[in-house]
Amino acid sequence: MSLNLYNTLARAKQEFTPLDDTAIGMYVCGPTVYDYAHIGNARPVIVFDVLFRLLKHVYGADHVTYVRNITDVDDKIITAHQESGEDIGSITSRTTDAFHADMAALGNLEPSIEPRATDHIPQMIEIIEKLIADGHAYEEQGHVCFNVPSMSEYGRLARLNRDELIAGARVDIAPYKKDAADFVLWKPSDEDQPGWDSPWGRGRPGWHIECSAMSSEYLGETFDIHGGGQDLIFPHHENEIAQSCCAHGEGTFAQTWMHNGYLMVEGEKMSKSLGNFITVHELIKDHHGEAVRLCMLMTHYRQPLNWTADGLAQAKSSLDSFYGALRMTAEIVPASVVPSDDFVAALSDDLNSPQAIAVLHELVGALNKAETDEAKAAAKDNLLAAGNLLGLLQLDPEDWFKWTPEGAAEGFSDAEIDDLIEQRKTARANKDFALSDKIRDDLAAQGIVLEDGAGDTSWKRG
C-alpha cells in the first residue's frame, strides 16, 4: 500500500518515497515559547503527530525520527519580558512546560528530538559564515542579511512574484538591507536583550536560521519531510529553503513540504480583540483532550478548519459511541492490535482523517453487531488499532465516562454514585419504584446518566 502526501513545493499529491526507508526524517516547526498555545498552534501538532504515528506503522518505530524545535529566543519573548518584568529564562521555561502539558493532554506523542534554539547558536553561526563566504549573505551595520538576489529560484515554494514577496515579508525596508527582499540572519543585541558573541559582535539569530541549523544538525543536510502551518510558507519556510540550499547545495534540504490549513472560530478569524481567542490550556479545563483532538481531525488537514461549539459537541458524542462499544465488550481481550487495511488506506491518502473517522464509525458498528466472542475480539482489535493510529481511544472506557471538567460544580463522588446505584438496585428488587425513580432523577440532576444493561447498571457523566 503506497503512502501519498501533498507536496506544497510541487502543488501536487505525490507518492512518498523516502530517501532511506530505514531512516526517515521529519522536521516540524515548534512553538515560540512566550505564552500559552492556542488552538491554531495545536492543529499542526496534532496533524503531524498522526503522520508520525503512520510513518512508524508503515516503516517501523525505530526507523522514523521526528524533530520539533522550541524557539526560545525571539522578539516576542523579549517583548513579554519587557511588559511583565519576568525573567526571560522563567518565561521560556514556564511556557515550555505548559506547552508540553497541553499537547500531552491532546494525546500527542513526544517528538523523537526536541532541540532548543539557544542550544544551537554555534551551528547557526557556522551556516551564516558559509553563506557570507559564498556571496549569499553580507554584513551591514552589525546585521547579517541574506542576499535574496543571489538565489535565482527564491520564491519557488510560495510561488509569489518579487513585489508580492516584498509585501508578504511585512517588514520595513531597513537601511542595512541592500535589497528590499533581503532578510536578517543575525542582529545586534542591546545589553538588556539576550545575545551571544559572534564574528559580527554580540547579537542573536534571526528566526529563520534557527530551523535551518537544527534540522541539519539532527536530520542531515537533506531529509524527507518538513511540516508546519500554512502561515509559515512565506516567509519562514521560503527563507529556510534559501539559507539551507545556498549553504549545502541545490536539491538539499526537505524533499516534501506539508502544510495544514488555517483555523477560524465560529466562522471568524481568531483574535483577542474579537473575544474568540481560545488557548488549549483553558479549553481542556472544560473538554477532554480526546474530544478536542477528534474535532480537529474531523476536517482534512489541508482544508480551513472552522472551530465551533457544535463540532466539539459532535466529537464528544462520537467518542461516547466509540467508548460505549468498548465498555460493552470490556471482558473481550483482542488477540492483537492491527489496523484494518481500509483504515490505513484512508490515512495513507494524504492523511485523509475524515475518511479514517468514517471507517472508525464502521468499525464501531461491526463491534456492536458482533455476536460471538471471536467476532467481538476481531472487531475490538480493529477499533483499538485504528484509534491508536489517530491518537484516540487511549483511555479505559470507565475513565472516559467518569471524566469531570475542571470547572464543574461539585457533585456526587464516584463512590457516592456507586452507592446510590446499589440503593436503586435494592429499591427495584423491593418494587419500590418511587425511590428507584427518585435516585435516577437525583443523579440526572447532577449530570449523571444511568444505563441499565443485562443484570447491571453503568453510569457516565453527561
N, C-alpha and C positions, 0 to 999 in steps of 0.2 A: 504494500500500500504506500503510495507516494505522499509526501508532505508538500503542500503547495502554499506559498506565502506571497502576499502582495508586497512587491519591492517598490518603495516610493521612488527610488532612483530611476527605475525602468518604467514606472507608471503602469505596471502590469503584474498580474499574478503569475508566479514562476514556480517550477518545481525546485524545491530546496535540495541542493547538492552540497553537502559540507566539504570544506577544504580537506578535512581529515575526520572520518566518521568515528574515530576513537578519541578525538579531542576537539569537540565543538565549543566555540567561544561566543558568548553573548554579552554585550555591554549595554546597560540601560542607564540613562541619566537619572541620578537620585535627587534627593531633596537639598535645598539650601536651608540650613537649619537656623532659622531666626524666629519662627513662630509655629503654631500648630498646623499640621497638614489639613487642607480642606478636601472635599470630596473630589474635586478636579485633580488634585495631586494623587489621590488614591486610585484613580482609574488606571493609569499606566502600570502602577504596582500590581494591580490585580490581573490586568491583561498579560503582562509579561511573566507573572507567576504561573499562569495557565500554560503559557508557551514553555516555560522552564520544565513544568511537570510533563508536558507532552514530549519534549525532546528527550527527557530522561527515560520515558516509557519506550520511545522508539529506538534510541541509541544506547541506552544503559545509563544508570545513575552515575557511574564513575567516569563517563565519557563526556560530560557536559559541565562547563564552567560558566557560571553566571556572575558577572561583576556589576554591582550597582554602587555608585560612589556616594559619598557625603561631601557636599560643598560647605566647608566650614570657614572659608574666607571669602567675603563678598561685601559689596557696598550696603546691601540690605541689612546684613548683620551689624555693620558699623553704625548704620542709622538706628537700629534697635538699641544698641548700646548707648548712643548719644541721647536718645529720647528717654530711656529708662534709668540710665546710670548703672545698670547691671554690667558686671564684668563680661567681656566677650567670651571667655572660656566657659563661664557659667551659663551664658545664653546658649551656646552651641551644645554643651553637654546636656543641659536640661531638655532642649527641644529635640536632640537626637534620641534621648531616652523615650520621650513622648512619641516620636515617630515610630520607633521600634514597637512600643506597646500598642499603638493604634493599628499598625499594619498587621501585627500578630493577631489582634482581635478580629481582623477581617479575613483571617485564615491563610495569610501569605507565608510561604516558606522563607527562611533566611536565604539571601544570595550566597553563592559559594565564597565570594570575597567582597568585602565592603570597605574599600580604601577611602581614607580621608584626604582631602586636597592638601591640607597643611603638612602631611607626612611625605609629600611628593614634590616639594619645591625644587630640589636638585634636578629631578627629571625634567621639570618644566624649563628650567634654565638651560639645560643641555639642548633641548629641542629649539629653543629660541636662538641660541648661539649658532646652531646649524643653519637655521633659516636666514640669519644675518649673513653668514659666510657664503651662502648660495645666492644671495641677492633677493631673497623673498621677504626680507624684513629690514628695518632700519631704526636707528636710534635718533630721537629728536626731543630736545628739552626734557631729558630724563625719562621719556617714554620710549618704549619699543613698539612699533606698529608693523602689522603685516602689510606687505606691499601687494595689494589686490591686483593691479595691472600686470604683475609678474606671472600670474596664473591665467592662462588663456581660457580655461574651462570653468573659471569661477562662476557660480550661479547655476550649475547644472542640476543640483538637487532641487532647489526652489523653482527653477525654470522662470526666473524673472529677468527682465532687461535691466540695463545699467541704472536707469532712472528709478525703477521700482526697487532695485537693491538698495540704493542710497536712501530712498524714502522709507523702506522697510526696516532699515537699521535703527531708525528712530533715535538718532544721536546727533548732537551738534557737530558741525564741521570744525573741529578744533584746529588751532594754529600749528600744532605739532604734526598734523597729518599732511602728507604730500598729495594724497588723493582723497576725495570725499568718501569713497567706499572703504578706505583702509580701516582696520580695527586694531584695538590695543591688545598686545601680548603681555606687556609689563608696564606698570605705572608707579610713580613715586609715592611714598607714604609719609605723612606727617608724623610728628613724634607721638601723637595720641592715636595713631592708626597702626594696625598690625603690619609688620614689614620684615623683610629678610634681606641680608646682604646679597648683592649681585654684581656682575660686571658693570651695571648701569646705575649703581647706587642702591641705597636702601629703598625697597619697594615691595610690591605684591603683584601676583599674577592677574591677568585678565581672566574672565570666566571661561572663555572657550579653550584656552590652552590647558586647563586643568584636565579635561576629559581626554584630550589627545595624549597627555602624559600617562594618565592612569590606565587607559585602555591598552596602550602599547606595553606598559610595564607588566601587566598580568595576562594579556591575550596575545601579545606579539604585534608586530607592525601590520599584519594582515589577519583578520578574523572573520567570523561568519556573519553575525547579526548585530546591528546597532538599533536600539529602540528608544522611544520616548513619545511625548505628546506632540500633536500636530503643530502646536505653537512653537516647537523647537526647530522645525525645519529651517526657518530663517529667523535670525541669523546664526543661531548656535550651531546646528549641525552642518550648515554650509561652511561655516568657518572652521569647524573641526576637520572637515574634508580638506580644506585648503591647507591648513597647517600640516596635517599628517601626510598628505600625498606629496607636498613640496619638501617635507623633511625626509621621507622614506622612499619616495618614488611613485610614479604613476601606476595605478592599479592596486596599490596597497590599501590598507585600512579596511573598513567594513564592506562586505560584499552584498549584503541585503540590508536595506533600511526599512524599518517598520514604524508606523506612527498611528496612535489612536486618535479618534476624533474629539472635538470639543465637547464640553459639558455645559448645559444650561439648567436652570432651576425653574420649574413650572413655566417653561417657555420663555424665560428671560435670562439675560446674561447674569451670572452670579457676581454680586458686588456688595460690599459693606454698605454703600450708600442706598442700595435698594432694600436692605434689611433681609436679604436672602442668602447671605454668606454662611455656609454650613461647614463646620470643621468636623473631622472624623471623631475627634475627642468628645465633642458634645453629642454627636449623633448616636454613638454606641452606648450612651447612657440610657437611651430610651428604646433602642432597637438592637437586636442581636446582630453581631458582625456577619453571620452567615446570611441573614436577610439582606443586609447591605450589599454583600458580595454578589448574591444571586441577582439582585436588582440591577447591578452594574452589568452582569453578564447576559441579561435578557436582551440587550442591544448589541449588535455586531460592533466589534471594537473600532472599525474604521468609520462608523456612522456617528453623527452627532447624538449625544445622549441627553434626553430631556428628563432630568431628575424630578420625580413627582411623588407626592404622598401616596397616591393611588398605586403607582408602580411598586413602591416599597411594601404596601399592604398586600399586593398580589404576590410578591416574592415570599412574604411571610406565610400566606395561605398555601403556596406551593410546597414550602418546606414542611408545613403541618401535614400535608398529604404524604410527602416522602417519609417523614419520621413516623407517621401513623402506620404506614405499611411495615416499617421496620419494627415498630413496637408490637404489632400483632404477630410477628414471627420471631420474637425475642429468643425463643428456645431453639430456633433453627440455626445451626452453625454452617456457614458456607464453606465449601471444600477449598476454595482458593479465591483470590481477588483479581480477576482478569476481565477487563472491559470488553464489551461486545464489539464486533467489527464495525457495525453501523455507527456506534458512538464514536469510535476512534476515527472513522472516515469523516464524520461531521467536523471534528476538531482539526483534522488534517487538511480540510478545505479552508485554509486561511483563517483558522481559529473561529469557525462558524459556531459560536456559542449558542445563539438562539436555536439552531438546528440540533445541537447537542442536548439542549434542555428539553426539546421536544422528544428526543429519544429517551431522555430520563423519565419523562411522564409515561412513555410507553412501557418502560421497564417497571415502573410502579404498578401500572395496570396488570402486567404479567405476574407480578408478585401477588397482587390481591386476588387474581384468578387461579393461581396455582393451587392444586388440590392435594398432591402427595408431598411428603417431606422432601423427596428428591427434587421435585419440580420447584418447591419453595427455596431449597438451598441454591439451586442454579440461578433462579431469578434474583435472589438476595445477593448472590455473588456478583452478578452483572450490575445491580443497582449500586452497591457499595464501591465497586471498582470505578464505575462511571463518576460517581460522586467524588471520589478521591482525585480523579484527574482534573475536576473542576475546583477542587478545594472545598467541597461541600460534604455534608453528612459525616462530619468528623466527631459528632457527639453521641453519647448514649441517648437513645430516644427519650428516656425519662428525664434526663438533664435538659433536653430541648424543651419539653413541655412544661417543665417546672422553673425555667429561667425567669427571673424577675428583673424588670428595668430598674436601674439605679434610682430613678426619681419616683418610683411607685410608692403610693401611700402604704403604710404598714398595715398588714392584714394577717390572715392566718398563716402560721408557720407550716412547713411540710408535715411535721409531727401532728400538729393540731388538725390538719386536713385529713390525714390518715385516720386519726382517732374519730373524727366526725363521720367518715365513711363507714367505719366499723359500727358506730352507733346507728347509722342509717340502715346498715345491713341487718342489725338486730331488730330494728323497728319494722322493717319489711317482713322479716321472718315471723314477727308477732302480729302482722297485719295492721300495724299502727301506721297507716299510710299518711295521716296528717303530719306526724312527726317526721316521717321519711321525706315528705314534700317540703317541710319547713327547713330541714337540713340542706336539701338541694338548693332551695331558694336563698338561704343564708350564704351558701358558698358561691352561688351565681352572682350575688350582690358584690362579692369581693373579686369577681372576675375568674372564679374557679369553675371550670366546666367538667361535669362528670360524664363518663362514658361507660354505660353498663354493657358488659360482654357476657360470654358464656361462663356463668359462675363467678364472675369477678367484676370489679369496678375500677377503672383507671381514671385519672384526672389530669387536667392540664390548665395552665393559666391562659386565659383568653387574650 
